[in-house]
Amino acid sequence: GCRGATLTIGIFIIINTLLKVNLRSIKNIIISFFVFLILIMIVINFSEIMRFAAEQLSSIGFNSRVLDKVLSQESFFESSGRMDIFESVDGKISMIGMGLYGDRMIAENHAYVHNWILEILIDFGYILGGALVVYIAWLLVGAIAYAKKEQNKEIIFLCSSAVAFLIGKYMFSASLLGSSEFMYSIFALVYIKKIRKGDIV
């Protein structure tokens, strides 16, 4: 949970920064590149950064039980059983799908699959599920291109948050049926599409 949230925040900052910056300027390209590298290093070394923070807080007498709990988990990119779940559903996606919560029926320990693309394909099958995944990808690409072109702060925020949830939280952690941010992301992308097409002024 903590790692998923951290990854989502990191992706939001990266996308938000890249959408706002003028990449036609060599100076801005260089700055964006180094900001991107710094954010990636923070995400990769999150556990070590938190450990250092815990040590510093402990050295001056602060209670760091929350940080200790975070540090008791695996390192940021360890699977926490995700690979076992992925392997348990390998080859079990059908053409027509298994219906809502179908991933819980076939995944190891009846867990959700921790990946929105896999979840859609398992629940709705290769035909309908595949079409939904392609449609969402098309919405993402269109929203990013439009946000970059228009430089509207609200559009950039909506686009950045939608991309962050879909590429961060719902790609590695949560279930699209278990919390509301997935539907928020889809509604945000559809809203941007309608503005782009002139349906909303």
C-alpha positions in Angstrom: 0.0 0.0 0.0 2.7 2.5 1.0 4.9 1.6 -2.0 1.9 1.9 -4.4 1.1 5.3 -3.0 4.7 6.5 -3.2 4.9 5.3 -6.8 1.7 7.0 -7.7 2.9 10.3 -6.2 6.2 10.0 -8.0 4.5 9.4 -11.4 2.1 12.3 -10.8 5.0 14.7 -10.2 6.9 13.4 -13.2 4.0 13.6 -15.6 2.8 17.0 -14.2 6.3 18.4 -14.6 6.8 17.1 -18.1 3.4 18.4 -19.3 4.1 21.9 -18.0 7.6 22.3 -19.2 8.5 23.7 -22.6 10.6 20.9 -24.2 11.5 23.1 -27.1 14.1 24.8 -24.8 17.4 22.9 -24.4 17.6 24.3 -20.9 14.2 23.0 -19.9 15.0 19.6 -21.5 18.1 19.3 -19.4 16.3 20.4 -16.2 13.4 18.0 -16.8 15.9 15.2 -17.4 17.6 15.7 -14.1 14.3 16.1 -12.2 13.1 12.9 -13.8 16.3 11.1 -12.7 16.1 12.4 -9.2 12.5 11.3 -8.8 13.3 7.9 -10.2 16.2 7.5 -7.7 13.9 8.6 -4.9 11.3 5.9 -5.8 13.9 3.2 -6.2 15.7 4.1 -3.0 12.5 4.8 -1.0 13.2 2.2 1.7 16.7 3.4 2.2 15.5 7.0 2.4 12.9 6.1 5.0 15.5 4.1 7.0 17.8 7.1 7.1 14.8 9.3 8.2 13.9 6.8 10.9 17.5 6.7 12.2 17.7 10.5 12.3 14.4 10.8 14.1 15.4 8.1 16.6 18.7 9.9 17.3 16.9 13.0 18.5 14.2 11.1 20.5 11.3 11.1 18.1 9.0 8.0 18.0 9.3 6.5 14.6 6.9 3.5 14.9 5.2 4.4 11.5 8.6 4.5 9.8 9.6 1.2 11.4 6.4 -0.4 10.1 7.2 0.8 6.6 10.8 -0.5 6.9 9.6 -3.9 8.1 8.2 -4.5 4.6 10.1 -5.8 1.7 12.2 -3.4 -0.4 10.3 -1.2 -2.9 10.4 -3.4 -5.9 10.0 -6.8 -4.3 6.9 -8.6 -5.4 5.1 -9.2 -2.0 3.7 -12.4 -3.7 2.6 -10.5 -6.8 4.7 -12.8 -9.1 3.0 -15.9 -7.5 -0.4 -14.3 -8.2 0.6 -13.5 -11.8 1.9 -17.0 -12.3 -1.3 -18.5 -10.9 -3.5 -16.8 -13.5 -1.1 -17.4 -16.4 -2.9 -19.1 -19.3 -6.3 -18.8 -17.7 -7.7 -15.8 -19.5 -10.6 -16.8 -21.8 -12.1 -15.2 -24.8 -15.3 -14.1 -23.1 -14.1 -13.7 -19.5 -15.3 -14.9 -16.1 -17.3 -11.9 -15.0 -16.8 -9.4 -12.2 -14.3 -10.6 -9.5 -13.3 -13.4 -11.8 -9.7 -12.9 -10.9 -10.5 -13.8 -7.3 -11.8 -17.2 -8.5 -8.6 -18.3 -10.2 -5.7 -16.3 -8.5 -3.7 -17.8 -5.7 -5.4 -17.5 -2.3 -8.3 -15.9 -4.1 -6.5 -12.6 -4.2 -7.1 -9.9 -6.7 -4.4 -9.7 -9.4 -2.8 -6.4 -8.5 -2.9 -5.2 -12.1 -5.9 -3.5 -13.8 -5.1 -4.8 -17.3 -4.9 -8.4 -16.1 -8.1 -7.8 -14.0 -10.0 -6.5 -17.0 -8.8 -9.3 -19.3 -9.7 -12.0 -16.8 -13.1 -10.5 -15.9 -14.2 -9.5 -19.5 -12.0 -11.8 -21.7 -9.8 -11.1 -24.6 -12.5 -9.7 -26.8 -14.4 -7.2 -24.7 -11.5 -6.8 -22.1 -9.0 -6.2 -24.9 -11.2 -3.6 -26.4 -11.6 -1.8 -23.1 -7.8 -1.8 -22.5 -7.1 -0.4 -26.0 -9.8 2.3 -25.5 -8.3 3.3 -22.1 -4.9 3.5 -23.7 -6.3 5.6 -26.5 -7.9 7.9 -23.9 -4.5 8.2 -22.1 -2.5 9.1 -25.2 -5.2 11.6 -26.3 -5.3 13.2 -22.9 -1.5 13.6 -22.6 -1.3 15.1 -26.1 -4.1 17.5 -25.4 -2.8 18.6 -22.0 0.6 19.2 -23.4 -0.8 21.3 -26.3 -3.3 23.4 -24.3 -1.2 24.1 -21.2 -4.4 24.3 -19.1 -3.7 23.8 -15.4 -6.9 22.0 -14.6 -6.5 19.7 -17.7 -2.9 19.0 -16.7 -3.9 18.1 -13.2 -6.7 15.8 -14.3 -4.4 14.1 -16.9 -1.5 13.7 -14.5 -3.6 12.2 -11.7 -5.3 9.8 -14.1 -2.0 8.6 -15.6 -0.5 8.3 -12.1 -3.3 6.1 -10.8 -3.4 3.9 -13.9 0.4 3.5 -14.3 1.1 3.6 -10.6 -1.5 2.4 -8.1 -3.6 0.2 -10.3 -0.7 -1.3 -12.3 1.0 -2.7 -9.3 -1.3 -2.6 -6.3 -5.0 -2.1 -6.0 -8.1 -3.7 -7.6 -10.2 -1.5 -9.9 -13.3 -2.9 -8.1 -11.9 -2.1 -4.6 -11.6 1.7 -4.6 -12.8 4.7 -6.5 -9.7 6.2 -8.0 -9.9 3.9 -11.1 -13.3 5.2 -12.0 -12.1 8.8 -11.3 -9.3 8.2 -13.7 -11.6 6.9 -16.5 -14.1 9.8 -15.9 -11.2 12.3 -16.0 -9.9 10.9 -19.3 -13.4 10.8 -20.9 -14.0 14.4 -19.7 -10.7 15.5 -21.4 -11.8 13.7 -24.5 -15.1 15.5 -24.6 -13.4 18.9 -24.1 -10.9 17.9 -26.9 -13.8 17.0 -29.3 -15.7 20.2 -28.4 -18.6 18.4 -26.6 -17.8 20.5 -23.5 -16.9 24.1 -23.7 
